Amino acid sequence: MQSSDRRTRGGPLISVIMANFQAGGRIVPAIRSVLGQTMGDVEIIVSDDASRDNSLALVRAMMADDPRIRVATEEANRGPAHCRNRALDLARGDWVAIVDSDDIIHPERFERLLAVAARHDADIVADDLLLFHEDGSPPKLMLGAEAQASFIVSPMQWVLAGLDGSPALGYLKPMIRAERLRGVRYDEALRIGEDYDFVLRLLLDNARMVVAPEPLYLYRRHSASISHRLSVGDMKAMVERQRAFVATRQPLSTELAAALATRLAALQQGLAYEDLVSSIKERKLGQALRLLRRNPGHFGRLWRSFMEGRQHRERDDKAAPRPSEPLVLGGQGSSGASRIVPDYVPTALVDWSAPRPRGTWRELASYAGTRCVALDQAGRYAAGFIPEVMLADASAVPEAS
């Protein structure tokens, strides 16, 4: 395997691809989290999709202070796949990392993902997503409580993820070895599911993928992302792409063909549901009733969607109140900590086959935006799981001294 610290492209070690469409002020902590990595040999390519808000101005202001930020702009909105392709054409790193413009990454994310990739001789490496909600909903782990150790992802696992009771891996944000991306680009016909399609093609071309359970990627859920719905057009494009993909990939193994058929059936069900929702919104009652008679199972899905929407409206996007006093974090041997956290394990000593303290990191994410004092390295590492944490000096907090 090529050493992860040997430059082959004359650029940084990692190119961060950040597609942006009107992220507003959320793009600032996203960029700061990349620039604040312990492995600082990075570049950020912000690929803007004709935003009309202030996000691009905020990026340009940050560029004045850090030359690692680059910007590519577009006059017309063309979707995230086009934005990422444009950024891929500009990327100079040995690795390419996908980070969305409203998310946050842990300060040690790249350092640790590189170690996982080296340990498993991987071409693609990803971590768990720590979902945090601006409306105060409890944080969640995308992989669920069952993910205790790193694991290799096969094409079969990728296709069936989310359909066979396993977590939906298509939401993960991978870091990919650049040499694997020669001639491979996102399908610009897809505005939804483009990440899934992109990684599947890499896996079928024998790329090796590993997923680590540590939730080093903090995935923001807010009013715009929660209210987003798949459109009928989005779903039709995914169905058409799936059919075309199968047709052009023949011959397929019996097992993989069956898995892709299962996914196609799920996509068709999703398309039928979006047709139903569209009919209801357009007040086409007769058409909606016909669709419900054809798919009575959609009654339950409509009810769940209604209840989820109601709960979010009741919260009115109000974040949970922040503690009046700083949250003081420290390891097992610390005195004065208001929250004892697991002892720090340096990257070189992490056993990726052993369980990690993921429940603790999930709980800490509920303190988003909180002032925090880190008494030691364990506290600093734990603070990285708190979105938009405001680190204070321990000397300024008498209780922590």
C-alpha positions as CSV (number, residue, x, y, z in Angstrom):
1,M,0.0,0.0,0.0
2,Q,1.2,3.5,-0.7
3,S,2.3,5.3,2.5
4,S,-0.3,7.8,3.6
5,D,2.3,10.5,4.3
6,R,4.1,10.3,0.9
7,R,3.1,13.0,-1.5
8,T,2.4,11.9,-5.0
9,R,0.5,14.8,-6.5
10,G,2.6,17.8,-5.4
11,G,-0.2,19.2,-3.2
12,P,-1.6,18.7,0.3
13,L,-2.2,15.3,1.8
14,I,-6.0,15.8,1.9
15,S,-8.3,17.8,-0.3
16,V,-11.7,18.6,1.3
17,I,-14.6,18.8,-1.1
18,M,-17.3,21.1,0.3
19,A,-20.3,21.7,-1.9
20,N,-22.3,24.7,-0.8
21,F,-25.8,25.9,-1.5
22,Q,-26.9,28.7,0.8
23,A,-25.5,27.3,4.0
24,G,-25.5,30.7,5.5
25,G,-23.5,31.2,8.7
26,R,-23.4,27.4,9.3
27,I,-20.5,27.2,6.7
28,V,-18.2,29.1,9.1
29,P,-18.0,26.4,11.8
30,A,-17.8,23.8,9.0
31,I,-14.7,25.4,7.6
32,R,-13.2,26.1,11.0
33,S,-13.5,22.5,11.9
34,V,-11.5,21.5,8.8
35,L,-8.8,24.2,9.4
36,G,-8.5,23.1,13.0
37,Q,-7.5,19.5,12.3
38,T,-4.5,18.1,14.1
39,M,-3.4,16.9,10.7
40,G,-3.3,20.3,9.1
41,D,-1.9,19.4,5.6
42,V,-5.2,20.1,3.9
43,E,-6.9,22.3,1.4
44,I,-10.6,23.1,1.3
45,I,-12.4,23.5,-2.1
46,V,-15.7,25.3,-1.5
47,S,-17.7,24.6,-4.6
48,D,-20.7,27.0,-4.6
49,D,-23.9,26.2,-6.4
50,A,-25.1,29.7,-7.3
51,S,-25.9,30.6,-3.6
52,R,-27.9,33.8,-3.1
53,D,-27.2,34.2,0.6
54,N,-24.2,35.4,2.5
55,S,-22.4,32.1,2.7
56,L,-20.0,32.9,-0.2
57,A,-19.1,36.3,1.3
58,L,-18.3,34.6,4.6
59,V,-16.0,32.1,2.8
60,R,-14.2,34.8,1.0
61,A,-13.6,36.6,4.2
62,M,-12.1,33.5,5.7
63,M,-9.9,33.1,2.6
64,A,-8.1,36.3,3.5
65,D,-6.8,34.7,6.7
66,D,-6.0,31.2,5.4
67,P,-4.7,30.3,1.9
68,R,-5.8,26.7,2.3
69,I,-9.3,27.7,1.3
70,R,-10.2,27.8,-2.4
71,V,-13.5,28.7,-4.0
72,A,-15.2,27.6,-7.3
73,T,-18.4,29.3,-8.2
74,E,-21.3,28.6,-10.6
75,E,-23.8,31.1,-12.2
76,A,-26.7,28.6,-12.3
77,N,-27.7,26.0,-9.7
78,R,-26.7,22.5,-11.0
79,G,-26.9,20.3,-8.0
80,P,-24.4,18.7,-5.5
81,A,-23.1,16.1,-7.9
82,H,-21.9,18.8,-10.4
83,C,-20.4,20.8,-7.5
84,R,-18.4,17.9,-6.3
85,N,-17.2,17.0,-9.8
86,R,-16.0,20.5,-10.3
87,A,-14.1,20.4,-7.0
88,L,-12.7,16.9,-7.8
89,D,-11.2,18.4,-11.0
90,L,-9.4,21.0,-8.8
91,A,-8.3,18.7,-6.0
92,R,-4.5,18.2,-5.5
93,G,-4.4,15.9,-2.5
94,D,-3.5,12.3,-2.1
95,W,-6.9,11.8,-0.4
96,V,-10.2,13.4,-1.0
97,A,-12.7,14.0,1.9
98,I,-16.3,14.9,1.6
99,V,-17.6,17.4,4.2
100,D,-20.9,19.2,3.8
101,S,-21.1,22.9,4.3
102,D,-23.4,22.8,7.3
103,D,-21.6,19.9,9.2
104,I,-18.7,19.8,11.6
105,I,-15.8,17.3,12.0
106,H,-13.8,16.4,15.1
107,P,-10.3,18.0,15.4
108,E,-8.7,14.5,15.1
109,R,-10.9,13.1,12.4
110,F,-8.4,13.1,9.5
111,E,-5.5,11.9,11.7
112,R,-7.6,8.9,12.9
113,L,-9.1,8.1,9.5
114,L,-5.7,7.9,8.0
115,A,-4.6,5.5,10.7
116,V,-7.7,3.3,10.1
117,A,-7.0,3.3,6.4
118,A,-3.4,2.3,7.0
119,R,-4.4,-0.4,9.4
120,H,-6.9,-2.0,6.9
121,D,-5.1,-1.2,3.6
122,A,-8.2,0.7,2.6
123,D,-9.0,2.9,-0.4
124,I,-12.1,4.3,1.2
125,V,-12.5,5.1,4.8
126,A,-15.5,6.5,6.7
127,D,-16.7,6.9,10.3
128,D,-20.0,7.0,12.1
129,L,-22.2,10.1,11.9
130,L,-23.1,11.8,15.2
131,L,-26.5,13.4,14.3
132,F,-27.2,16.6,16.3
133,H,-30.4,18.6,16.1
134,E,-30.8,22.3,16.3
135,D,-34.3,21.9,17.7
136,G,-33.1,20.2,20.8
137,S,-33.9,16.6,19.8
138,P,-31.6,14.0,21.3
139,P,-28.4,13.3,19.3
140,K,-28.2,10.0,17.5
141,L,-25.6,7.7,16.1
142,M,-26.2,6.8,12.5
143,L,-24.8,3.3,12.9
144,G,-26.8,2.6,16.0
145,A,-25.6,1.0,19.2
146,E,-24.6,-2.2,17.5
147,A,-21.5,-0.9,15.7
148,Q,-18.7,-1.7,18.1
149,A,-15.6,-2.2,15.9
150,S,-14.3,-1.2,12.5
151,F,-15.6,-3.3,9.6
152,I,-15.0,-3.9,5.9
153,V,-17.9,-3.0,3.5
154,S,-18.5,-5.3,0.5
155,P,-20.6,-4.3,-2.5
156,M,-23.4,-6.5,-1.2
157,Q,-23.4,-4.8,2.2
158,W,-23.4,-1.4,0.5
159,V,-26.4,-2.3,-1.7
160,L,-28.5,-3.8,1.1
161,A,-27.6,-1.3,3.8
162,G,-30.8,0.1,5.3
163,L,-32.9,-2.5,3.6
164,D,-32.0,-5.6,5.6
165,G,-32.1,-4.1,9.1
166,S,-28.6,-2.8,8.9
167,P,-27.8,1.0,9.1
168,A,-28.1,3.1,5.9
169,L,-24.4,3.4,4.9
170,G,-25.1,5.7,2.0
171,Y,-25.3,8.7,4.4
172,L,-21.6,8.3,5.5
173,K,-19.1,10.9,4.4
174,P,-16.1,9.0,3.0
175,M,-12.4,9.9,2.6
176,I,-11.1,8.3,-0.7
177,R,-7.7,7.7,-2.0
178,A,-7.3,10.1,-5.0
179,E,-5.6,7.6,-7.3
180,R,-8.9,5.5,-7.1
181,L,-10.8,8.5,-8.5
182,R,-9.1,8.7,-11.9
183,G,-11.9,8.7,-14.4
184,V,-14.6,8.3,-11.8
185,R,-17.0,11.2,-11.2
186,Y,-20.5,11.7,-9.7
187,D,-23.6,11.1,-11.8
188,E,-24.9,14.6,-12.4
189,A,-28.4,13.3,-13.2
190,L,-28.8,12.5,-9.5
191,R,-29.6,15.2,-7.0
192,I,-30.4,12.6,-4.3
193,G,-28.5,9.4,-3.8
194,E,-25.4,10.6,-5.7
195,D,-23.1,9.5,-2.9
196,Y,-24.5,6.0,-2.8
197,D,-24.1,5.6,-6.5
198,F,-20.5,7.0,-6.5
199,V,-19.2,4.7,-3.8
200,L,-21.0,1.7,-5.2
201,R,-19.1,2.1,-8.5
202,L,-15.8,2.4,-6.7
203,L,-16.6,-0.8,-4.7
204,L,-17.5,-2.8,-7.8
205,D,-14.1,-1.6,-9.3
206,N,-12.5,-3.4,-6.3
207,A,-11.9,-0.4,-4.0
208,R,-11.5,-1.6,-0.4
209,M,-13.7,0.3,2.1
210,V,-13.6,0.3,5.9
211,V,-15.9,2.0,8.4
212,A,-14.7,3.0,11.9
213,P,-17.3,3.2,14.7
214,E,-16.0,6.5,16.2
215,P,-18.5,9.2,15.3
216,L,-16.0,11.8,14.3
217,Y,-18.3,13.4,11.7
218,L,-21.0,15.7,13.4
219,Y,-24.0,15.7,11.1
220,R,-26.2,18.8,11.6
221,R,-30.0,18.4,11.3
222,H,-31.9,21.7,11.1
223,S,-35.2,23.1,9.8
224,A,-34.0,23.2,6.2
225,S,-32.6,19.7,6.2
226,I,-35.4,18.1,8.2
227,S,-38.1,19.7,6.0
228,H,-36.4,18.6,2.8
229,R,-38.5,16.0,0.9
230,L,-37.6,13.8,-2.0
231,S,-39.4,15.0,-5.1
232,V,-41.1,12.7,-7.6
233,G,-38.4,13.8,-10.1
234,D,-35.6,12.9,-7.7
235,M,-37.1,9.4,-7.1
236,K,-37.7,8.8,-10.8
237,A,-34.0,9.7,-11.5
238,M,-32.9,7.2,-8.8
239,V,-35.1,4.4,-10.3
240,E,-33.9,5.1,-13.8
241,R,-30.2,5.3,-12.7
242,Q,-30.6,2.0,-10.9
243,R,-32.0,0.3,-14.0
244,A,-29.3,1.7,-16.2
245,F,-26.6,0.7,-13.7
246,V,-27.7,-2.9,-13.7
247,A,-28.0,-3.0,-17.5
248,T,-24.4,-1.7,-18.0
249,R,-22.8,-3.9,-15.3
250,Q,-23.7,-7.3,-16.7
251,P,-22.9,-10.0,-15.9
252,L,-23.6,-9.7,-12.2
253,S,-23.3,-12.4,-9.6
254,T,-26.6,-14.0,-8.6
255,E,-26.3,-12.6,-5.1
256,L,-25.5,-9.0,-6.2
257,A,-28.3,-9.1,-8.9
258,A,-30.8,-10.1,-6.2
259,A,-29.6,-7.4,-3.9
260,L,-29.9,-4.7,-6.6
261,A,-33.4,-6.0,-7.4
262,T,-34.3,-5.6,-3.7
263,R,-33.1,-2.0,-3.8
264,L,-34.9,-1.3,-7.0
265,A,-38.2,-2.5,-5.4
266,A,-37.5,-0.2,-2.4
267,L,-36.9,2.7,-4.7
268,Q,-40.1,2.0,-6.6
269,Q,-42.0,1.9,-3.3
270,G,-40.4,5.3,-2.5
271,L,-41.5,6.7,-5.8
272,A,-45.1,5.5,-5.2
273,Y,-45.1,7.2,-1.8
274,E,-43.8,10.5,-3.3
275,D,-46.5,10.3,-5.9
276,L,-49.0,9.9,-3.1
277,V,-47.6,12.9,-1.2
278,S,-47.6,15.0,-4.3
279,S,-51.2,14.1,-5.0
280,I,-52.2,15.1,-1.5
281,K,-50.4,18.4,-1.7
282,E,-52.0,19.2,-5.0
283,R,-55.4,18.2,-3.6
284,K,-55.9,15.5,-6.1
285,L,-58.1,13.4,-3.8
286,G,-59.2,10.8,-6.3
287,Q,-55.7,10.1,-7.4
288,A,-54.5,9.9,-3.8
289,L,-57.2,7.4,-2.8
290,R,-56.3,5.2,-5.8
291,L,-52.6,5.2,-4.8
292,L,-53.5,4.4,-1.2
293,R,-55.7,1.5,-2.3
294,R,-52.8,0.2,-4.4
295,N,-50.3,0.6,-1.5
296,P,-52.2,0.5,1.8
297,G,-48.9,0.3,3.7
298,H,-48.4,4.0,3.0
299,F,-51.1,4.9,5.6
300,G,-48.6,4.1,8.3
301,R,-45.8,6.1,6.6
302,L,-48.1,9.1,6.2
303,W,-49.0,9.0,9.8
304,R,-45.4,8.8,11.0
305,S,-44.5,11.7,8.7
306,F,-47.3,13.8,10.1
307,M,-46.3,13.1,13.7
308,E,-42.7,13.9,13.1
309,G,-43.6,17.1,11.4
310,R,-45.9,18.0,14.3
311,Q,-43.1,17.4,16.8
312,H,-40.7,19.5,14.9
313,R,-43.2,22.3,14.6
314,E,-43.9,22.2,18.3
315,R,-40.2,22.6,19.1
316,D,-40.2,25.5,16.7
317,D,-36.5,25.0,16.1
318,K,-35.6,26.2,19.6
319,A,-32.4,24.8,20.8
320,A,-32.1,23.4,24.3
321,P,-30.9,26.0,26.9
322,R,-27.2,26.1,27.4
323,P,-25.8,25.6,30.9
324,S,-25.0,28.9,32.7
325,E,-21.6,27.6,33.9
326,P,-18.9,26.1,31.7
327,L,-18.9,22.4,31.2
328,V,-15.6,21.1,32.7
329,L,-14.3,18.0,31.1
330,G,-11.5,15.8,32.4
331,G,-10.3,12.2,32.3
332,Q,-10.5,9.7,35.1
333,G,-7.6,11.2,37.1
334,S,-8.8,14.8,36.9
335,S,-10.0,16.8,39.8
336,G,-12.6,19.6,39.4
337,A,-14.3,18.1,36.4
338,S,-18.1,18.4,36.2
339,R,-18.1,15.6,33.7
340,I,-15.6,12.7,33.8
341,V,-14.8,11.4,30.3
342,P,-12.9,8.3,29.0
343,D,-9.2,8.6,29.2
344,Y,-7.5,9.8,26.0
345,V,-6.0,7.1,23.7
346,P,-3.5,8.4,21.2
347,T,-4.2,7.6,17.6
348,A,-1.3,5.2,17.3
349,L,-2.6,3.2,20.3
350,V,-6.3,2.9,19.3
351,D,-7.5,-0.7,18.9
352,W,-10.1,-0.3,16.1
353,S,-11.3,-3.8,16.7
354,A,-12.4,-3.0,20.2
355,P,-15.5,-1.2,21.4
356,R,-15.3,2.6,21.6
357,P,-17.1,4.9,24.1
358,R,-19.6,6.0,21.6
359,G,-22.5,6.5,24.0
360,T,-20.5,9.2,25.9
361,W,-19.8,11.1,22.7
362,R,-23.5,11.0,21.7
363,E,-24.5,12.4,25.1
364,L,-21.9,15.2,24.9
365,A,-23.3,16.3,21.5
366,S,-26.5,17.5,23.4
367,Y,-24.3,20.4,24.8
368,A,-24.0,22.1,21.4
369,G,-22.7,25.6,21.6
370,T,-21.8,25.3,25.3
371,R,-18.8,26.9,26.9
372,C,-16.4,24.2,27.9
373,V,-13.2,23.9,29.9
374,A,-10.9,20.9,29.0
375,L,-8.7,20.0,31.9
376,D,-6.5,17.6,30.0
377,Q,-6.1,15.8,26.7
378,A,-9.1,13.5,27.5
379,G,-11.2,16.6,28.0
380,R,-10.0,18.2,24.8
381,Y,-10.8,15.1,22.8
382,A,-14.2,14.8,24.4
383,A,-14.9,18.5,23.6
384,G,-14.5,17.7,19.9
385,F,-17.8,15.9,20.0
386,I,-19.7,19.0,21.1
387,P,-20.9,21.0,18.1
388,E,-19.7,24.6,18.0
389,V,-18.1,24.2,21.4
390,M,-16.6,27.3,22.9
391,L,-13.4,26.4,24.7
392,A,-12.5,28.5,27.7
393,D,-9.2,28.7,29.5
394,A,-9.2,26.6,32.7
395,S,-7.5,29.4,34.6
396,A,-10.6,31.5,34.1
397,V,-12.8,29.0,35.9
398,P,-12.1,28.8,39.6
399,E,-14.0,25.5,40.0
400,A,-11.7,23.8,37.5
401,S,-8.4,25.0,38.9
